[in-house]
Amino acid sequence: MGSGQVTSSVPFECQGKHVTVAGLGVSGVPAAKALHGLGARVTVVNDGDDTRAREQAAGLEALGITVRLGDGATLPEGTELIVTAPGWKPDKPLFAAADEAGVPVWGDVELAWRLRKPGAAPWLAVTGTNGKTTTVQMLASILKAAGLRTAAVGNIGVSLLDAVLGEEEYDVLAVELSSYQLHWAPSLRAHSAAVLNLAPDHLDWHGSMEAYARDKGRVYEGNRVACVYNVADKATEDLVREADVEEGCRAVGFTLGTPGPSQLGVVEGLLVDRAFVENRHKNAQELAEVSDVRPPAPHNIANALAAAALARAYGVPAGAVRDGLRAFTPDAHRIAHVADLDDVAYVDDSKATNTHAAQASLAAYESIVWIAGGLAKGAAFDELVAGSAKRLRGAVLIGRDRALIREALARHAPEVPVVDLDRTDTGAMLQAVQEAKRLARPGDTVLLAPACASMDMFANYNKRGDAFAQAVRELGA
């Protein structure tokens, strides 16, 4: 870890500044409205020109904001700053034009950071390939249990702009950040931050694993108290070593094993802290029981430890960690137990949209009939299948890129029976569940952990999970 003193960002003065907002949608529209309300001259550019975009444009134009649809490549004359939607790739022509003109590009996170009021709530930030949302929600629950005014913000819950510009006052914010958002947030400086894990994802956007990891690692820059890393994932510790942080900031690891000094971990069914205690070389503090974590799957215990580490970095007492974890209810479609039918458990982990998430899900059960497939997003499945082969009773494959999984199964688990459903309509899920039931034996788990995105068949992973749950209900009717 570097030890250079890091200065905070200069507050952004909007009045009269010509700002171009790149992209409509969940971040672009609020950013345009916020900037306009603060006195900026706002132009919104958008690649698309569909019905939804026109509706959004009409709403902004009614406020006096200029909108250019179908032209997201040209830099509007006089632009002094671009605020981009996180999903816009760095190689867009608009950004090349901005670079040539010396115009800075920020994301909505950077904008929110710059617009904070004096004395604003510090940020406890979480990123990683998987587990971000759950960890941030756990963290917010722990902070609330400690009596702190807080909110889960970023990709979930309250929008960051609303949190920093709204009337409600917060003591501290639990912030979920994606690699896209971090790429466009050059001056973000969190109180403490965690990188939960790193696995290949969004490489089509970042261009390489190295660039993806580098953007994730930005979350550690300028941390004041703790950089929290995953002991089982050396790449996260490497990012801590490379980060330039404030003097006195500590590296704090979390592990599913027995923790060493400056770590949180698990001892005889207890979550324990050997980082934020006096004489951490000899002492440990009990925080909670493993059974307080729901569901107590290994990767979810890791999420709880990361959340606890950030809360403890902020000074939260041990009792609030326990109370916050007990009060936390997981979102739908994250290892959600749907039903038990004929002594077979049916579990919905539709949120497992990449191989890393699916690997964690498969590791939570002993004997599995696996429902998988969808949009692979450039992923390979050999490592996932090879590592999970001994747990598989059977597999049912759906979706556009299912052949990639079928071929990996043939290479690494040739004895596992596979049902390949050659259809991508939404009704395929009912057939998939029926085939899974046929393969399952008492004591097995039928697990929807697709390892793929859902958009080839469903609007999103929520709809996919809903279809699975409905199919299970019909099976038991």
FIMAR-695066 format. One record per residue (C-alpha): x, y, z negated; chain. Coordinates in steps of 0.1 Angstrom, whole numbers, plus 5000, padded with zeros to 4 digits. Example, Ala and Ser with C-alpha at 12.3 -4.5 7.8 and 13.67 -1.06 7.14 Angstrom:
2
R     c1     c2     c3   chain
R   5123   4955   4922       A
R   5137   4989   4929       A
This chain:
477
R     c1     c2     c3   chain
R   5000   5000   5000       A
R   5013   5034   5009       A
R   5013   5059   4981       A
R   5011   5093   4999       A
R   4986   5117   4984       A
R   4957   5120   5008       A
R   4939   5152   5012       A
R   4901   5153   5015       A
R   4884   5164   5047       A
R   4875   5200   5055       A
R   4838   5207   5052       A
R   4821   5211   5086       A
R   4805   5245   5094       A
R   4777   5239   5119       A
R   4764   5274   5124       A
R   4767   5284   5161       A
R   4788   5254   5170       A
R   4780   5237   5203       A
R   4777   5200   5195       A
R   4769   5172   5219       A
R   4752   5141   5204       A
R   4759   5110   5225       A
R   4730   5085   5224       A
R   4694   5086   5212       A
R   4683   5060   5187       A
R   4686   5052   5150       A
R   4716   5074   5145       A
R   4715   5099   5174       A
R   4680   5114   5167       A
R   4686   5120   5130       A
R   4721   5135   5138       A
R   4706   5158   5164       A
R   4679   5170   5140       A
R   4703   5175   5111       A
R   4728   5195   5132       A
R   4700   5216   5147       A
R   4686   5223   5113       A
R   4721   5235   5101       A
R   4723   5260   5130       A
R   4743   5241   5156       A
R   4735   5244   5193       A
R   4728   5208   5201       A
R   4727   5189   5234       A
R   4719   5152   5235       A
R   4731   5130   5263       A
R   4718   5095   5269       A
R   4726   5068   5295       A
R   4690   5055   5296       A
R   4659   5072   5310       A
R   4632   5048   5299       A
R   4598   5054   5282       A
R   4613   5052   5247       A
R   4640   5076   5256       A
R   4616   5101   5271       A
R   4594   5099   5239       A
R   4624   5106   5217       A
R   4636   5134   5241       A
R   4602   5151   5240       A
R   4603   5152   5202       A
R   4637   5168   5202       A
R   4630   5192   5229       A
R   4599   5204   5209       A
R   4625   5215   5183       A
R   4645   5234   5208       A
R   4672   5208   5214       A
R   4685   5202   5249       A
R   4683   5166   5261       A
R   4699   5151   5292       A
R   4686   5116   5301       A
R   4703   5093   5325       A
R   4736   5112   5323       A
R   4758   5100   5294       A
R   4791   5104   5313       A
R   4794   5142   5318       A
R   4807   5164   5291       A
R   4783   5194   5287       A
R   4801   5227   5293       A
R   4812   5245   5261       A
R   4811   5214   5239       A
R   4832   5218   5207       A
R   4824   5185   5191       A
R   4808   5151   5201       A
R   4788   5131   5175       A
R   4784   5096   5189       A
R   4761   5067   5182       A
R   4783   5039   5167       A
R   4776   5015   5196       A
R   4791   5037   5223       A
R   4823   5021   5234       A
R   4856   5041   5231       A
R   4862   5036   5269       A
R   4831   5056   5279       A
R   4839   5083   5305       A
R   4824   5109   5282       A
R   4851   5103   5256       A
R   4879   5104   5282       A
R   4866   5138   5293       A
R   4864   5149   5256       A
R   4900   5138   5251       A
R   4912   5157   5281       A
R   4894   5188   5269       A
R   4907   5185   5233       A
R   4872   5179   5219       A
R   4870   5157   5188       A
R   4846   5127   5186       A
R   4829   5118   5154       A
R   4804   5091   5144       A
R   4774   5096   5122       A
R   4794   5084   5092       A
R   4821   5111   5098       A
R   4794   5137   5102       A
R   4778   5127   5069       A
R   4812   5127   5052       A
R   4819   5162   5064       A
R   4785   5175   5055       A
R   4786   5164   5018       A
R   4779   5191   4993       A
R   4805   5203   4967       A
R   4806   5177   4939       A
R   4788   5151   4960       A
R   4786   5115   4949       A
R   4816   5093   4956       A
R   4813   5064   4980       A
R   4819   5027   4972       A
R   4824   5013   5007       A
R   4820   4977   5021       A
R   4829   4963   5054       A
R   4838   4929   5068       A
R   4826   4905   5096       A
R   4800   4890   5074       A
R   4782   4896   5041       A
R   4782   4934   5042       A
R   4745   4940   5037       A
R   4742   4915   5009       A
R   4772   4928   4991       A
R   4761   4964   4993       A
R   4726   4955   4980       A
R   4742   4935   4951       A
R   4764   4965   4944       A
R   4735   4989   4943       A
R   4716   4966   4920       A
R   4746   4964   4896       A
R   4750   5002   4897       A
R   4713   5007   4889       A
R   4715   4982   4861       A
R   4742   5005   4846       A
R   4717   5034   4847       A
R   4734   5052   4876       A
R   4715   5071   4903       A
R   4724   5053   4935       A
R   4712   5040   4968       A
R   4723   5014   4994       A
R   4731   5034   5025       A
R   4748   5032   5059       A
R   4736   5004   5081       A
R   4708   4997   5055       A
R   4684   5014   5032       A
R   4687   5052   5031       A
R   4704   5069   5061       A
R   4738   5084   5052       A
R   4727   5118   5066       A
R   4696   5118   5044       A
R   4716   5108   5014       A
R   4741   5137   5017       A
R   4716   5163   5029       A
R   4685   5154   5010       A
R   4672   5168   4977       A
R   4678   5137   4957       A
R   4709   5137   4936       A
R   4731   5105   4933       A
R   4759   5096   4909       A
R   4775   5072   4934       A
R   4766   5056   4968       A
R   4769   5020   4979       A
R   4779   5023   5016       A
R   4778   4996   5043       A
R   4801   5004   5072       A
R   4805   4986   5105       A
R   4837   4985   5125       A
R   4820   5007   5151       A
R   4813   5033   5124       A
R   4848   5032   5109       A
R   4863   5037   5144       A
R   4846   5071   5146       A
R   4852   5081   5110       A
R   4888   5095   5109       A
R   4886   5114   5076       A
R   4865   5091   5054       A
R   4880   5087   5020       A
R   4862   5063   4996       A
R   4865   5061   4959       A
R   4870   5023   4963       A
R   4864   5000   4992       A
R   4862   4963   5001       A
R   4869   4943   5033       A
R   4851   4910   5027       A
R   4866   4889   5055       A
R   4878   4892   5091       A
R   4869   4869   5120       A
R   4866   4875   5157       A
R   4835   4896   5164       A
R   4826   4925   5187       A
R   4858   4920   5206       A
R   4841   4931   5238       A
R   4837   4965   5221       A
R   4871   4968   5204       A
R   4892   4952   5231       A
R   4912   4929   5208       A
R   4913   4913   5174       A
R   4941   4937   5164       A
R   4920   4968   5173       A
R   4890   4953   5155       A
R   4911   4946   5123       A
R   4926   4981   5125       A
R   4892   4997   5126       A
R   4880   4976   5096       A
R   4912   4986   5077       A
R   4903   5023   5080       A
R   4879   5018   5051       A
R   4910   5016   5027       A
R   4925   5049   5039       A
R   4926   5074   5010       A
R   4910   5051   4984       A
R   4915   5065   4949       A
R   4909   5036   4925       A
R   4907   5002   4942       A
R   4912   4984   4975       A
R   4893   4951   4971       A
R   4904   4922   4993       A
R   4896   4885   4998       A
R   4923   4863   4984       A
R   4912   4835   5008       A
R   4916   4858   5038       A
R   4952   4870   5041       A
R   4943   4894   5069       A
R   4923   4915   5044       A
R   4952   4917   5020       A
R   4975   4927   5049       A
R   4951   4957   5056       A
R   4955   4968   5020       A
R   4993   4967   5023       A
R   4991   4989   5054       A
R   4967   5014   5040       A
R   4978   5049   5029       A
R   4960   5055   4996       A
R   4961   5079   4967       A
R   4987   5075   4940       A
R   4976   5049   4914       A
R   4951   5031   4937       A
R   4952   4993   4930       A
R   4949   4962   4951       A
R   4922   4940   4936       A
R   4915   4905   4949       A
R   4885   4883   4946       A
R   4886   4845   4948       A
R   4864   4815   4943       A
R   4892   4799   4923       A
R   4907   4809   4890       A
R   4917   4845   4892       A
R   4952   4858   4886       A
R   4960   4892   4871       A
R   4943   4920   4891       A
R   4917   4896   4905       A
R   4881   4885   4899       A
R   4872   4849   4902       A
R   4854   4818   4889       A
R   4862   4798   4858       A
R   4840   4769   4846       A
R   4808   4783   4862       A
R   4815   4819   4851       A
R   4824   4850   4872       A
R   4853   4866   4854       A
R   4873   4898   4857       A
R   4911   4899   4852       A
R   4915   4933   4869       A
R   4896   4959   4849       A
R   4905   4947   4814       A
R   4932   4956   4790       A
R   4963   4934   4792       A
R   4950   4917   4824       A
R   4980   4893   4823       A
R   4965   4876   4792       A
R   4929   4886   4790       A
R   4897   4880   4811       A
R   4862   4894   4808       A
R   4831   4873   4815       A
R   4808   4891   4839       A
R   4780   4866   4848       A
R   4773   4830   4854       A
R   4774   4815   4888       A
R   4737   4806   4884       A
R   4730   4844   4882       A
R   4739   4846   4919       A
R   4711   4837   4943       A
R   4716   4817   4963       A
R   4747   4803   4947       A
R   4763   4793   4980       A
R   4801   4798   4980       A
R   4802   4828   5004       A
R   4774   4845   4984       A
R   4794   4840   4952       A
R   4823   4857   4970       A
R   4799   4886   4979       A
R   4789   4889   4943       A
R   4826   4890   4932       A
R   4833   4918   4957       A
R   4803   4938   4945       A
R   4814   4933   4909       A
R   4849   4945   4917       A
R   4837   4977   4933       A
R   4813   4983   4904       A
R   4840   4976   4878       A
R   4863   5000   4897       A
R   4837   5027   4891       A
R   4836   5019   4854       A
R   4805   4998   4852       A
R   4803   4976   4820       A
R   4803   4938   4823       A
R   4767   4935   4811       A
R   4754   4956   4840       A
R   4771   4932   4865       A
R   4751   4903   4850       A
R   4719   4922   4849       A
R   4723   4936   4884       A
R   4730   4902   4899       A
R   4700   4887   4881       A
R   4678   4915   4894       A
R   4690   4912   4930       A
R   4667   4895   4955       A
R   4683   4885   4989       A
R   4668   4897   5021       A
R   4649   4874   5043       A
R   4667   4852   5068       A
R   4699   4849   5047       A
R   4700   4813   5035       A
R   4663   4815   5027       A
R   4647   4783   5015       A
R   4615   4779   5035       A
R   4601   4746   5024       A
R   4607   4710   5013       A
R   4590   4684   5035       A
R   4594   4647   5029       A
R   4625   4653   5008       A
R   4641   4674   5035       A
R   4649   4710   5028       A
R   4644   4736   5056       A
R   4666   4767   5053       A
R   4665   4799   5074       A
R   4699   4816   5079       A
R   4690   4833   5112       A
R   4712   4862   5101       A
R   4742   4839   5108       A
R   4747   4855   5142       A
R   4784   4846   5147       A
R   4806   4816   5140       A
R   4821   4830   5108       A
R   4787   4834   5092       A
R   4775   4800   5104       A
R   4807   4784   5090       A
R   4798   4798   5056       A
R   4763   4787   5059       A
R   4772   4751   5069       A
R   4797   4749   5040       A
R   4768   4753   5015       A
R   4752   4719   5023       A
R   4763   4683   5023       A
R   4742   4667   5051       A
R   4727   4690   5078       A
R   4706   4689   5109       A
R   4719   4720   5125       A
R   4697   4742   5148       A
R   4720   4765   5167       A
R   4725   4785   5199       A
R   4716   4818   5215       A
R   4739   4845   5229       A
R   4776   4836   5222       A
R   4790   4871   5226       A
R   4822   4856   5239       A
R   4827   4834   5209       A
R   4843   4799   5210       A
R   4829   4771   5188       A
R   4856   4746   5185       A
R   4869   4757   5150       A
R   4834   4759   5136       A
R   4824   4725   5148       A
R   4856   4708   5138       A
R   4854   4722   5103       A
R   4818   4712   5099       A
R   4816   4679   5117       A
R   4816   4657   5086       A
R   4785   4675   5073       A
R   4764   4671   5105       A
R   4736   4645   5106       A
R   4725   4659   5140       A
R   4722   4691   5160       A
R   4694   4707   5180       A
R   4706   4734   5205       A
R   4686   4763   5219       A
R   4693   4794   5238       A
R   4712   4806   5268       A
R   4748   4797   5257       A
R   4740   4764   5240       A
R   4762   4745   5264       A
R   4793   4760   5247       A
R   4782   4745   5214       A
R   4773   4712   5230       A
R   4807   4709   5246       A
R   4824   4717   5212       A
R   4803   4690   5196       A
R   4813   4665   5223       A
R   4850   4673   5216       A
R   4850   4674   5178       A
R   4819   4655   5167       A
R   4811   4630   5194       A
R   4792   4607   5170       A
R   4767   4634   5160       A
R   4734   4631   5179       A
R   4726   4662   5199       A
R   4692   4674   5213       A
R   4697   4700   5240       A
R   4665   4720   5246       A
R   4667   4734   5281       A
R   4644   4764   5274       A
R   4647   4799   5261       A
R   4611   4808   5255       A
R   4601   4817   5219       A
R   4580   4785   5217       A
R   4612   4765   5219       A
R   4616   4770   5181       A
R   4587   4747   5173       A
R   4601   4720   5194       A
R   4635   4725   5178       A
R   4621   4721   5143       A
R   4601   4690   5154       A
R   4633   4674   5169       A
R   4652   4683   5137       A
R   4626   4666   5116       A
R   4630   4635   5137       A
R   4668   4635   5131       A
R   4667   4643   5094       A
R   4668   4618   5065       A
R   4657   4623   5029       A
R   4682   4645   5011       A
R   4692   4663   5043       A
R   4689   4701   5051       A
R   4675   4713   5084       A
R   4695   4745   5087       A
R   4689   4773   5112       A
R   4724   4789   5114       A
R   4726   4798   5151       A
R   4762   4812   5153       A
R   4748   4833   5181       A
R   4728   4865   5186       A
R   4691   4862   5192       A
R   4683   4885   5221       A
R   4681   4859   5248       A
R   4649   4845   5232       A
R   4638   4869   5204       A
R   4638   4907   5198       A
R   4662   4902   5168       A
R   4673   4877   5142       A
R   4643   4885   5120       A
R   4619   4874   5147       A
R   4640   4843   5152       A
R   4638   4835   5115       A
R   4601   4842   5114       A
R   4596   4817   5143       A
R   4616   4791   5124       A
R   4596   4796   5092       A
R   4563   4795   5111       A
R   4573   4762   5129       A
R   4582   4747   5095       A
R   4548   4757   5081       A
R   4531   4741   5111       A
R   4551   4710   5106       A
R   4538   4707   5070       A
R   4502   4716   5078       A
